[in-house]
């Protein structure tokens, strides 16, 4: 009789932990994931900032304007040079961050591997006239802006296709807190695959 009770207890415990495992897995499966590296215009973006995943997620919008998590823009800079920016924001995550990748001479240079330069943590026409990146990151105490550090990473443009409106690439770099030079973060496994005529962006 005692043996049957022990077997029954063991069976119930097994079922209990099996259910817990399944529930835990389903919760993890529901969260955002790092997209694969593609070059087909999937309109995806992802990277890790100090191990924390950043992917674009749209917000609810304000003042009749959408909160687009992923945008690709082009603008004229001083002396008639053109810059492009990939703008990313997670509007949903409680610790959601953002990133702005500033690229110059994309028309002239096209696909290739480029060293990421120093960022002044500014955007658009006010950004340094180079390939540089800034991101906004919650460091455990506050949201701060981090500026890319020259010589710590690269941006690999794998495809720049004007005819099909596709730009794809990978990146990695380190960035410094604009208010604390000792606070450095690392961005890894960055990738994007954008078909910009399907995004809310300025036309090229």
ROTOR-698742 format. One record per residue (C-alpha): residue in one letter; x, y negated, z; residue number from 1. Coordinates in Angstrom, 2 decimals. Layout:
<pts>
PT | a | X | Y | Z | NUM
...
</pts>
This chain:
<pts>
PT | x | 0.00 | 0.00 | 0.00 | 1
PT | x | 2.82 | -2.41 | 0.95 | 2
PT | x | 4.61 | -1.55 | -2.28 | 3
PT | x | 1.53 | -2.48 | -4.33 | 4
PT | x | 1.26 | -5.80 | -2.49 | 5
PT | x | 4.91 | -6.59 | -3.14 | 6
PT | x | 4.52 | -5.77 | -6.84 | 7
PT | x | 1.44 | -7.98 | -7.03 | 8
PT | x | 3.26 | -10.86 | -5.29 | 9
PT | x | 6.20 | -10.52 | -7.66 | 10
PT | x | 3.86 | -10.50 | -10.67 | 11
PT | x | 2.02 | -13.63 | -9.46 | 12
PT | x | 5.32 | -15.46 | -8.85 | 13
PT | x | 6.51 | -14.47 | -12.32 | 14
PT | x | 3.34 | -15.84 | -13.90 | 15
PT | x | 3.62 | -19.06 | -11.86 | 16
PT | x | 7.17 | -19.78 | -12.98 | 17
PT | x | 6.38 | -18.80 | -16.57 | 18
PT | x | 3.57 | -21.36 | -16.65 | 19
PT | x | 5.84 | -24.03 | -15.14 | 20
PT | x | 8.47 | -23.33 | -17.79 | 21
PT | x | 5.94 | -23.59 | -20.60 | 22
PT | x | 4.55 | -26.86 | -19.23 | 23
PT | x | 8.05 | -28.30 | -18.89 | 24
PT | x | 8.93 | -27.33 | -22.44 | 25
PT | x | 5.76 | -28.82 | -23.84 | 26
PT | x | 6.46 | -32.12 | -22.08 | 27
PT | x | 9.94 | -32.25 | -23.55 | 28
PT | x | 8.60 | -31.37 | -27.00 | 29
PT | x | 6.20 | -34.31 | -26.88 | 30
PT | x | 8.92 | -36.93 | -26.46 | 31
PT | x | 10.86 | -38.74 | -29.21 | 32
PT | x | 13.75 | -36.93 | -30.82 | 33
PT | x | 16.87 | -37.88 | -32.72 | 34
PT | x | 15.96 | -37.61 | -36.42 | 35
PT | x | 18.12 | -35.57 | -38.81 | 36
PT | x | 20.63 | -37.27 | -41.09 | 37
PT | x | 18.88 | -37.73 | -44.44 | 38
PT | x | 19.27 | -39.85 | -47.58 | 39
PT | x | 15.77 | -39.64 | -49.03 | 40
PT | x | 14.06 | -42.75 | -47.62 | 41
PT | x | 12.33 | -41.17 | -44.62 | 42
PT | x | 12.21 | -44.48 | -42.69 | 43
PT | x | 13.92 | -43.00 | -39.65 | 44
PT | x | 16.48 | -44.32 | -37.20 | 45
PT | x | 18.08 | -42.95 | -34.07 | 46
PT | x | 21.15 | -43.10 | -31.85 | 47
PT | x | 22.28 | -42.55 | -28.28 | 48
PT | x | 23.26 | -45.52 | -26.11 | 49
PT | x | 25.35 | -44.13 | -23.25 | 50
PT | x | 23.48 | -40.88 | -23.74 | 51
PT | x | 20.01 | -42.48 | -23.78 | 52
PT | x | 18.02 | -41.99 | -26.98 | 53
PT | x | 16.92 | -45.06 | -28.94 | 54
PT | x | 14.35 | -44.60 | -31.70 | 55
PT | x | 12.00 | -47.23 | -33.14 | 56
PT | x | 8.41 | -47.14 | -31.88 | 57
PT | x | 5.76 | -49.66 | -32.88 | 58
PT | x | 3.94 | -51.84 | -30.39 | 59
PT | x | 0.35 | -53.03 | -30.29 | 60
PT | x | 1.12 | -56.40 | -31.86 | 61
PT | x | 0.59 | -59.96 | -30.67 | 62
PT | x | -1.15 | -62.99 | -32.17 | 63
PT | x | -2.39 | -60.92 | -35.13 | 64
PT | x | 1.18 | -59.89 | -35.98 | 65
PT | x | 2.41 | -56.28 | -35.82 | 66
PT | x | 5.21 | -55.10 | -33.54 | 67
PT | x | 7.20 | -53.06 | -36.05 | 68
PT | x | 9.80 | -50.86 | -34.43 | 69
PT | x | 11.89 | -50.65 | -37.62 | 70
PT | x | 12.56 | -53.46 | -40.09 | 71
PT | x | 15.07 | -54.12 | -42.85 | 72
PT | x | 15.55 | -57.74 | -43.87 | 73
PT | x | 17.72 | -59.80 | -46.17 | 74
PT | x | 18.59 | -63.45 | -45.84 | 75
PT | x | 20.82 | -66.08 | -47.37 | 76
PT | x | 23.65 | -67.13 | -45.13 | 77
PT | x | 25.95 | -70.16 | -45.36 | 78
PT | x | 27.79 | -70.63 | -48.65 | 79
PT | x | 25.15 | -68.51 | -50.40 | 80
PT | x | 26.31 | -65.14 | -49.08 | 81
PT | x | 23.63 | -62.55 | -48.44 | 82
PT | x | 23.31 | -60.51 | -45.28 | 83
PT | x | 21.09 | -57.55 | -44.45 | 84
PT | x | 19.91 | -56.56 | -40.99 | 85
PT | x | 18.43 | -53.34 | -39.70 | 86
PT | x | 16.27 | -54.32 | -36.73 | 87
PT | x | 15.18 | -51.63 | -34.29 | 88
PT | x | 13.06 | -51.82 | -31.16 | 89
PT | x | 11.32 | -49.33 | -28.92 | 90
PT | x | 8.12 | -51.12 | -27.86 | 91
PT | x | 6.77 | -48.12 | -25.92 | 92
PT | x | 9.50 | -46.75 | -23.65 | 93
PT | x | 9.66 | -48.17 | -20.13 | 94
PT | x | 13.41 | -48.57 | -20.64 | 95
PT | x | 13.11 | -49.15 | -24.37 | 96
PT | x | 16.03 | -50.90 | -25.99 | 97
PT | x | 16.74 | -52.62 | -29.27 | 98
PT | x | 19.49 | -52.84 | -31.86 | 99
PT | x | 20.38 | -55.18 | -34.72 | 100
PT | x | 22.86 | -54.03 | -37.37 | 101
PT | x | 24.23 | -57.00 | -39.33 | 102
PT | x | 25.69 | -56.08 | -42.72 | 103
PT | x | 27.33 | -58.39 | -45.26 | 104
PT | x | 28.31 | -57.81 | -48.90 | 105
PT | x | 26.05 | -54.80 | -49.26 | 106
PT | x | 25.19 | -55.75 | -52.84 | 107
PT | x | 28.86 | -56.04 | -53.78 | 108
PT | x | 30.29 | -53.09 | -51.87 | 109
PT | x | 27.45 | -50.55 | -51.78 | 110
PT | x | 28.09 | -47.15 | -50.26 | 111
PT | x | 31.29 | -46.65 | -48.29 | 112
PT | x | 32.79 | -46.38 | -44.82 | 113
PT | x | 33.31 | -49.71 | -43.04 | 114
PT | x | 34.89 | -50.65 | -39.75 | 115
PT | x | 32.51 | -52.34 | -37.34 | 116
PT | x | 33.74 | -55.80 | -36.31 | 117
PT | x | 33.27 | -57.97 | -33.24 | 118
PT | x | 29.76 | -59.26 | -32.62 | 119
PT | x | 28.91 | -62.64 | -31.13 | 120
PT | x | 25.56 | -61.18 | -30.01 | 121
PT | x | 23.69 | -63.51 | -32.39 | 122
PT | x | 21.26 | -62.66 | -35.17 | 123
PT | x | 20.58 | -63.52 | -38.77 | 124
PT | x | 22.37 | -66.62 | -40.04 | 125
PT | x | 23.99 | -67.19 | -36.61 | 126
PT | x | 25.69 | -63.79 | -36.52 | 127
PT | x | 29.38 | -63.42 | -37.36 | 128
PT | x | 30.02 | -63.14 | -41.10 | 129
PT | x | 30.99 | -59.46 | -40.86 | 130
PT | x | 29.58 | -56.02 | -40.24 | 131
PT | x | 28.70 | -56.13 | -36.56 | 132
PT | x | 26.03 | -54.82 | -34.20 | 133
PT | x | 24.33 | -55.97 | -31.04 | 134
PT | x | 22.01 | -54.00 | -28.80 | 135
PT | x | 19.81 | -54.65 | -25.78 | 136
PT | x | 20.19 | -51.99 | -23.11 | 137
PT | x | 18.88 | -51.39 | -19.59 | 138
PT | x | 21.99 | -50.68 | -17.53 | 139
PT | x | 20.20 | -49.66 | -14.35 | 140
PT | x | 19.89 | -53.17 | -12.98 | 141
PT | x | 18.79 | -55.40 | -15.84 | 142
PT | x | 18.38 | -55.67 | -19.60 | 143
PT | x | 21.54 | -57.12 | -21.10 | 144
PT | x | 22.85 | -57.76 | -24.58 | 145
PT | x | 25.93 | -55.83 | -25.68 | 146
PT | x | 28.16 | -56.92 | -28.57 | 147
PT | x | 30.11 | -54.53 | -30.79 | 148
PT | x | 33.86 | -54.36 | -30.15 | 149
PT | x | 36.16 | -54.52 | -33.16 | 150
PT | x | 38.06 | -51.33 | -33.97 | 151
PT | x | 35.87 | -49.00 | -31.88 | 152
PT | x | 33.68 | -47.50 | -34.58 | 153
PT | x | 32.44 | -47.42 | -38.14 | 154
PT | x | 29.35 | -47.79 | -40.30 | 155
PT | x | 29.14 | -45.25 | -43.09 | 156
PT | x | 26.71 | -46.33 | -45.83 | 157
PT | x | 26.04 | -43.00 | -47.51 | 158
PT | x | 23.47 | -44.30 | -49.99 | 159
PT | x | 22.54 | -47.78 | -51.23 | 160
PT | x | 20.02 | -47.37 | -54.03 | 161
PT | x | 18.50 | -50.61 | -55.35 | 162
PT | x | 16.32 | -48.84 | -57.90 | 163
PT | x | 14.63 | -46.63 | -55.30 | 164
PT | x | 14.95 | -49.15 | -52.44 | 165
PT | x | 16.83 | -46.75 | -50.15 | 166
PT | x | 19.69 | -47.36 | -47.74 | 167
PT | x | 21.02 | -44.54 | -45.56 | 168
PT | x | 23.96 | -44.19 | -43.23 | 169
PT | x | 25.53 | -43.22 | -39.94 | 170
PT | x | 27.36 | -45.22 | -37.28 | 171
PT | x | 29.12 | -45.14 | -33.92 | 172
PT | x | 30.85 | -47.84 | -31.87 | 173
PT | x | 31.42 | -49.33 | -28.43 | 174
PT | x | 29.89 | -52.57 | -27.21 | 175
PT | x | 30.64 | -55.02 | -24.38 | 176
PT | x | 28.15 | -56.78 | -22.12 | 177
PT | x | 28.11 | -60.42 | -23.22 | 178
PT | x | 28.06 | -61.49 | -19.54 | 179
PT | x | 30.45 | -58.91 | -18.09 | 180
PT | x | 33.57 | -57.95 | -20.03 | 181
PT | x | 34.13 | -54.89 | -17.82 | 182
PT | x | 30.76 | -53.36 | -18.73 | 183
PT | x | 31.25 | -51.31 | -21.90 | 184
PT | x | 28.79 | -48.84 | -23.42 | 185
PT | x | 29.17 | -46.27 | -26.19 | 186
PT | x | 26.77 | -45.72 | -29.07 | 187
PT | x | 26.95 | -42.26 | -30.66 | 188
PT | x | 25.23 | -40.13 | -33.32 | 189
PT | x | 23.69 | -43.17 | -35.01 | 190
PT | x | 21.79 | -42.56 | -38.24 | 191
PT | x | 19.22 | -44.33 | -40.42 | 192
PT | x | 17.38 | -43.58 | -43.65 | 193
PT | x | 15.30 | -46.53 | -44.86 | 194
PT | x | 13.05 | -47.03 | -47.87 | 195
PT | x | 12.64 | -50.74 | -47.41 | 196
PT | x | 9.77 | -51.41 | -49.80 | 197
PT | x | 7.61 | -49.31 | -47.46 | 198
PT | x | 8.55 | -51.38 | -44.39 | 199
PT | x | 7.31 | -54.80 | -43.33 | 200
PT | x | 10.38 | -56.62 | -44.61 | 201
PT | x | 11.45 | -59.44 | -46.84 | 202
PT | x | 11.57 | -58.37 | -50.51 | 203
PT | x | 14.95 | -57.99 | -52.19 | 204
</pts>
